[in-house]
Amino acid sequence: MFKTIADPADCGVRSVIWFLNAKNVDAAEIHSQLVEIYGENVMTVGMVRKWIRQFNDGRINVHDEARSGRPSVVNDGLVAKVNEKIRENRQFTENAL
């Protein structure tokens, strides 16, 4: 039996896909191996196929690309304020925020 890896980094999973694809392992088998090690929620076989296509088209970067769009409003200051409010009143719930 294999040891499962909980909450893997996306780039790590993509590196495994890149490696197995280079060894000519088909998408269904790659997905099966990913599920075996990372669990059911790792990624769909469709996403595995998408990454294989990108690697076959010459992509070598396994990291997320920068995307344009609305910037995140979450920052360290906001996290600190939320934590402070939670500590002030342990009865707080997420709905109360």
C-alpha positions in Angstrom: 0.0 0.0 0.0 1.1 3.5 -0.7 1.2 6.4 1.6 -1.3 9.1 0.6 -0.3 12.7 0.4 -3.0 15.1 1.7 -3.4 18.6 0.2 -0.6 18.4 -2.4 0.7 21.5 -4.1 -0.8 22.0 -7.6 2.7 22.4 -9.1 3.7 19.1 -7.6 0.8 17.3 -9.1 1.5 18.9 -12.5 5.1 17.8 -12.2 4.0 14.2 -11.8 1.7 14.6 -14.9 4.6 16.1 -16.9 6.9 13.2 -15.8 4.4 10.4 -16.5 3.4 12.0 -19.8 7.1 12.1 -20.9 7.1 8.3 -20.2 4.1 8.0 -22.6 1.6 7.0 -19.8 -1.9 7.7 -21.0 -4.2 10.2 -19.3 -6.5 7.7 -17.6 -3.5 5.8 -16.1 -2.0 9.1 -14.9 -5.3 10.0 -13.3 -5.5 6.6 -11.7 -2.0 7.0 -10.2 -2.7 10.5 -9.0 -5.9 9.4 -7.2 -4.0 6.4 -5.7 -1.5 8.8 -4.1 -3.3 12.1 -3.6 -6.9 10.9 -3.1 -10.2 11.3 -4.9 -10.2 15.1 -5.0 -6.8 15.6 -6.7 -8.1 16.6 -10.2 -10.4 15.2 -12.8 -9.2 13.1 -15.7 -10.3 16.0 -18.0 -7.9 18.3 -16.2 -5.1 15.7 -16.6 -5.8 15.7 -20.3 -5.8 19.5 -20.4 -2.3 19.6 -18.8 -1.0 16.8 -21.1 -2.1 18.9 -24.1 -0.4 21.9 -22.7 2.8 20.0 -22.0 2.7 18.4 -25.5 2.3 21.9 -27.0 5.6 22.9 -25.3 4.6 24.2 -21.9 7.4 23.5 -19.4 6.2 25.6 -16.4 4.1 23.7 -13.9 3.3 26.8 -11.9 0.1 28.9 -12.2 0.4 31.8 -14.7 -0.4 35.3 -13.5 -3.9 36.2 -14.4 -5.5 39.6 -14.8 -8.6 40.4 -13.0 -9.9 41.7 -9.8 -7.1 41.7 -7.1 -7.8 39.9 -3.9 -9.0 42.0 -1.0 -7.5 39.7 1.6 -4.2 40.9 3.0 -2.3 40.4 6.3 -4.0 43.3 7.9 -7.5 42.0 7.2 -6.6 38.5 8.5 -5.2 40.1 11.7 -8.4 42.1 12.2 -10.6 39.0 11.7 -8.5 37.0 14.1 -8.6 39.8 16.7 -12.4 39.9 16.5 -12.7 36.2 16.9 -10.5 36.3 20.0 -12.6 39.1 21.4 -15.8 37.0 21.1 -15.3 33.3 20.9 -19.1 33.0 20.2 -18.5 34.5 16.7 -19.4 32.5 13.7 -18.4 33.0 10.1 -21.9 34.3 9.4 -21.4 37.0 12.0 -18.5 38.4 10.0 
